[in-house]
Amino acid sequence: MMAASLLYGSAALAAPDAVLLASTAPGYGQGMVITASDRLLVPEGASITLLLRSGQVLRLRGPLETALDRAAAPEREAGSAVALAEALRLRGIDASAIGGTRATLPAARRPVPQEVAVDVQRSGTYCLGAADTVWLQRTQAGPADIALRRRGSLRRLGWPQDLSRIEWPGDVPIEDGDRFEVVVAGRPQSTLTFHALPGGNPADAASIAAGILLGCREQYEVGLRRLARAILPPELWLDGGHGATARRGETIAVEVMANTDGWLYCVTRRSDGMALPVFPAGAIDGARWPGTAPATVALPRRGVAFPAGPAGLERIRCWLADRDISAELPPALLAGQGARLPPALAEDPDRAFQGIGASRVVAAELAVRVE
């Protein structure tokens, strides 16, 4: 089995600066590339967490509207989350370095050779470690004969019909930054781009950041999600729109943003003291809440909606758990909309979430003025 032959160049030096690890701010998807000059817009109370190229992690909490290149960190510490956090705090921004040094997944091991599967039927970008092996794969209905074209050189491949994948040809070395056209019946079908990634440990935060910054998103999305869950506590942010006001009987729409997937439970406490469950309240997927979405997918708006109560201040409170705790909660919290909570539960719903083992639970609250 042949390891890909790579010549390491300077491509990595030109890549952007950070990868979005997690967010409770609208418009930011996990895996999004953040360049130093990008304007970051985070509303009050929401946060974004960035994985720097160094493997260090920087969390910024709103309100803020800035770019990373405006942080006057010393040049020698430009990749340091600690230095960036200190520089941003001097400008009045809530910033912190998580861990202070390079993050890593639990029980990370030395890099082991990976088998990198390359789909010849669609264009893609792939990152390779020095000892990795490359395999070409196709669907069973894929082309039987293809060719790889690079800089005018054509290498034809015969593909046995009973195989879904074959090894990369040993006489075609791959260099850092190479682009190969996959040619079928004389016509280009797809383009394969390769980058060298020294180390390449899928459990190492710096490798995950470098891989995504180089465009090898699909290879590192799973590692990015695992890293976020391993090192970040769950966070929840609620927003009722500008002014957060409603008229009695109108629908209150609350945007709910979480930095991780989880299980969501929400109640509203009206000005007359009545408390009602508003989520999951018969939701199709129960309490399951999709907190994260990859940057390659259009970011959906996520929220809960319910009718406003009497005039006064109405408080919406939500809890996010990292596992399904529905069976351990009072049934009244899971009832349909319109069902009143018992007085003791309405008075202190937080108590229902205390003492539940093997789960991390975080809460957030929003006040809406009903006129």
C-alpha positions in Angstrom: 0.0 0.0 0.0 1.6 3.2 -1.1 1.7 6.3 1.0 1.1 9.5 -0.9 4.3 11.4 -1.8 4.0 15.0 -0.9 6.2 18.1 -1.3 5.4 20.6 1.4 5.0 24.1 0.1 3.7 27.4 1.5 0.0 26.9 0.8 -0.8 26.7 4.5 0.7 30.1 5.1 -1.9 31.9 2.9 -5.0 30.2 4.5 -7.4 32.2 6.7 -6.9 32.5 10.5 -9.6 30.7 12.5 -12.5 28.2 12.3 -15.8 28.7 14.1 -15.9 26.0 16.7 -19.3 26.9 18.3 -21.7 29.8 18.4 -24.9 31.0 20.0 -24.9 34.1 17.6 -27.3 34.0 14.7 -25.7 33.6 11.3 -22.6 31.6 12.4 -22.3 27.9 11.5 -19.9 25.5 12.9 -16.9 25.1 10.6 -17.2 28.6 9.1 -13.9 30.1 8.2 -13.2 33.4 9.9 -10.4 35.6 8.4 -8.6 38.2 10.4 -10.4 41.0 8.6 -13.9 39.6 8.8 -16.3 41.8 10.8 -17.7 39.8 13.7 -21.1 40.8 14.8 -22.4 39.2 18.0 -25.5 40.5 19.9 -25.5 41.0 23.6 -25.4 37.8 25.6 -24.6 35.6 22.6 -21.1 34.2 22.0 -18.8 32.7 19.3 -15.9 30.4 20.0 -13.0 30.3 17.5 -10.4 27.6 16.9 -7.2 29.3 15.9 -4.7 27.9 13.6 -2.4 27.2 16.6 -5.0 24.9 18.0 -5.9 27.4 20.8 -9.5 28.4 21.5 -10.8 32.0 21.8 -14.3 32.8 23.1 -15.9 36.2 22.4 -19.2 37.3 24.0 -21.4 40.1 22.7 -22.2 42.8 22.3 -19.3 43.2 19.9 -18.7 44.4 16.4 -15.0 44.0 15.4 -12.5 42.1 13.4 -9.6 40.0 14.8 -7.0 42.1 13.0 -8.0 45.1 15.2 -6.7 43.3 18.2 -3.2 44.7 18.8 -1.5 41.5 19.9 2.3 41.5 19.6 3.4 40.0 16.3 5.3 37.2 18.1 2.0 36.2 19.8 -0.3 36.7 16.8 -1.6 33.1 17.0 -2.0 33.1 20.8 -5.6 33.0 22.1 -4.3 34.4 25.4 -2.7 37.5 23.7 -5.7 38.1 21.5 -8.1 37.9 24.5 -6.0 40.3 26.5 -5.9 42.8 23.6 -9.6 42.5 23.0 -10.4 43.0 26.7 -8.4 46.3 26.6 -11.0 47.4 24.1 -13.9 46.5 26.4 -14.7 43.2 24.7 -15.6 40.1 26.8 -12.9 37.7 25.5 -11.3 34.7 27.0 -8.9 31.9 26.1 -10.2 28.5 26.8 -7.5 26.4 28.3 -4.8 28.9 27.3 -2.8 26.3 25.3 -3.6 24.0 22.4 -6.8 22.0 22.8 -7.0 18.4 22.0 -9.5 15.6 22.2 -9.3 13.2 25.1 -6.8 10.4 24.8 -5.2 11.9 21.7 -2.6 9.6 20.2 0.3 10.1 17.9 -0.7 10.5 14.2 -1.5 7.2 12.6 -1.6 6.7 8.8 -5.1 7.4 7.4 -6.8 6.0 4.4 -8.1 9.0 2.5 -11.1 8.1 0.3 -11.4 10.3 -2.8 -14.7 10.4 -4.7 -13.8 10.7 -8.4 -17.4 11.6 -9.3 -17.4 15.0 -7.6 -14.9 17.8 -7.0 -13.3 18.0 -3.6 -10.3 19.1 -1.6 -8.3 16.6 0.5 -5.5 17.0 3.1 -2.8 14.3 3.4 -0.3 13.5 6.0 3.1 12.2 5.0 2.2 8.5 5.7 -1.4 8.6 4.5 -2.7 6.4 1.7 -5.1 7.6 -1.0 -7.9 5.5 -2.5 -10.1 6.4 -5.4 -13.7 5.5 -4.9 -16.9 5.5 -7.1 -20.4 4.2 -7.0 -21.1 0.9 -8.6 -22.6 2.7 -11.6 -19.5 4.9 -11.9 -17.2 5.0 -14.9 -15.1 1.9 -15.7 -12.3 3.8 -17.3 -11.0 7.2 -16.1 -7.8 9.2 -16.5 -6.0 11.6 -14.2 -4.8 14.8 -15.8 -2.3 17.2 -14.2 -0.5 20.0 -16.1 -1.0 18.3 -19.5 0.1 14.9 -18.2 -2.5 12.1 -18.6 -2.5 8.9 -16.6 -5.2 6.4 -17.6 -6.7 3.9 -15.1 -8.5 0.7 -15.7 -11.2 0.1 -13.0 -12.3 -3.5 -12.4 -16.1 -3.5 -12.4 -16.4 -5.5 -9.2 -14.5 -2.9 -7.2 -15.9 0.2 -5.7 -12.4 1.6 -4.9 -8.9 1.3 -6.1 -5.5 2.5 -4.8 -4.0 5.7 -6.1 -1.4 4.8 -8.8 2.1 4.5 -7.4 3.7 6.2 -10.4 1.7 9.4 -9.9 3.2 11.4 -6.9 1.0 14.0 -5.3 2.6 17.4 -4.5 1.3 20.0 -2.1 -1.3 22.1 -4.0 -1.8 19.7 -6.8 -5.0 19.7 -8.9 -6.0 16.7 -10.9 -8.8 16.6 -13.4 -10.7 13.3 -13.5 -11.4 12.8 -17.2 -14.1 10.4 -18.4 -14.7 9.8 -22.2 -12.4 12.7 -23.0 -14.2 15.2 -20.8 -13.4 16.6 -17.3 -15.8 15.2 -14.7 -14.4 16.6 -11.5 -11.3 18.3 -10.0 -9.3 16.8 -7.1 -7.2 19.2 -5.0 -4.6 18.0 -2.5 -2.8 19.8 0.3 0.0 18.6 2.6 -0.9 18.6 6.2 2.1 17.9 8.5 1.1 15.8 11.5 -2.5 15.3 10.4 -3.7 13.8 13.7 -7.5 13.9 13.5 -7.7 14.3 17.3 -5.4 17.3 17.4 -7.0 20.7 17.4 -4.3 22.4 15.3 -4.6 19.7 12.6 -8.4 20.1 12.6 -8.1 23.9 12.2 -5.4 23.6 9.5 -7.4 21.0 7.5 -10.6 23.1 7.5 -8.7 26.3 6.7 -7.1 24.5 3.7 -10.6 23.5 2.4 -10.6 19.9 3.6 -13.9 20.4 5.4 -15.5 17.0 5.0 -12.4 15.2 6.4 -12.4 17.3 9.6 -16.1 18.1 10.4 -16.5 15.1 12.6 -13.4 15.9 14.5 -14.5 19.6 14.9 -17.8 18.5 16.4 -16.1 16.1 18.8 -13.7 18.7 19.9 -16.4 21.2 20.6 -18.4 18.7 22.7 -15.2 17.7 24.6 -14.0 21.1 25.6 -17.0 23.4 25.6 -19.9 23.5 28.1 -23.3 23.9 26.6 -24.5 27.5 26.1 -28.0 28.8 25.3 -29.1 32.3 24.1 -32.7 33.6 23.7 -33.8 36.6 21.6 -37.2 38.1 21.2 -36.4 40.6 18.5 -35.8 44.3 18.8 -37.5 45.7 21.9 -38.9 42.3 22.9 -42.5 43.5 23.1 -45.8 42.0 22.1 -49.5 42.7 22.4 -51.8 40.4 24.4 -52.9 37.4 22.4 -50.2 38.0 19.7 -47.7 35.3 19.0 -44.4 35.7 20.9 -41.6 34.3 18.7 -38.4 33.6 20.6 -35.2 32.7 18.7 -33.3 30.0 20.5 -29.6 29.5 19.7 -27.4 26.7 21.3 -23.7 26.0 20.8 -24.4 22.3 20.6 -27.1 19.8 19.8 -29.2 18.8 22.8 -32.6 18.5 24.3 -34.6 21.7 24.9 -37.3 22.5 27.5 -39.0 25.9 27.8 -41.8 27.4 30.0 -43.3 30.9 30.1 -44.3 32.6 33.3 -46.9 35.3 32.8 -47.5 38.5 34.7 -50.5 36.9 36.5 -48.3 34.2 37.9 -49.5 31.5 35.5 -46.7 29.3 34.1 -47.1 27.2 30.9 -44.9 24.7 29.0 -44.1 26.0 25.5 -41.5 23.4 24.4 -41.4 20.5 23.5 -45.2 20.7 23.9 -45.9 18.1 21.2 -43.0 18.9 18.9 -42.5 16.2 16.2 -39.0 15.3 17.4 -39.8 15.7 21.1 -37.3 17.8 23.0 -34.4 17.2 20.6 -32.9 20.5 19.5 -30.5 21.0 16.6 -28.1 23.5 18.0 -25.3 23.2 15.4 -25.3 23.3 11.7 -22.3 22.9 9.4 -21.2 26.0 7.5 -22.0 24.2 4.2 -25.7 24.2 5.1 -28.0 27.3 5.1 -28.5 28.3 8.7 -32.1 27.8 9.7 -33.9 30.1 12.1 -34.8 28.1 15.3 -37.3 29.2 17.8 -40.4 28.6 19.9 -43.7 30.4 19.5 -46.7 30.8 21.8 -49.5 33.4 22.5 -48.7 36.3 24.8 -50.5 36.4 28.1 -51.9 39.4 30.1 -50.3 42.8 30.0 -47.1 43.1 32.0 -43.7 41.3 31.9 -43.7 37.7 30.6 -40.6 35.6 31.3 -39.5 32.8 29.0 -37.1 30.3 30.5 -35.4 27.5 28.7 -33.0 24.6 29.7 -30.7 22.7 27.3 -29.5 19.2 28.3 -26.8 17.2 26.6 -29.0 14.1 26.7 -32.7 13.3 26.7 -33.8 13.8 30.3 -37.6 13.9 29.5 -38.3 10.7 31.5 -36.7 12.2 34.6 -38.7 15.5 34.5 -42.2 16.1 35.9 -44.8 15.2 33.1 -46.3 18.7 33.4 -43.2 20.2 31.8 -43.8 18.1 28.7 -47.6 18.8 28.4 -49.1 20.5 25.4 -49.3 24.3 25.2 -52.0 25.7 27.3 -51.6 23.2 30.2 -50.8 25.0 33.4 -47.9 24.0 35.6 -48.7 23.0 39.2 -48.1 25.9 41.6 -44.9 24.5 43.2 -43.4 23.7 39.8 -44.4 27.1 38.4 -42.8 28.9 41.4 -39.4 27.2 41.0 -39.1 25.2 37.7 -35.3 25.1 38.0 -35.6 22.6 40.8 -36.8 20.0 38.4 -33.5 20.1 36.5 -31.3 19.9 39.6 -29.8 16.6 40.7 -30.2 14.9 37.3 -27.1 12.7 36.9 -24.9 12.2 33.9 -26.1 15.3 32.2 -25.0 18.9 31.7 -27.9 21.4 31.8 -27.7 25.1 31.0 -30.5 27.7 31.4 -31.3 31.0 29.7 -34.2 33.5 30.3 -35.8 36.3 28.2 -38.3 38.9 29.4 -40.9 40.2 26.9 -43.1 43.2 27.6 -46.7 42.5 26.8 -48.8 45.6 26.2 
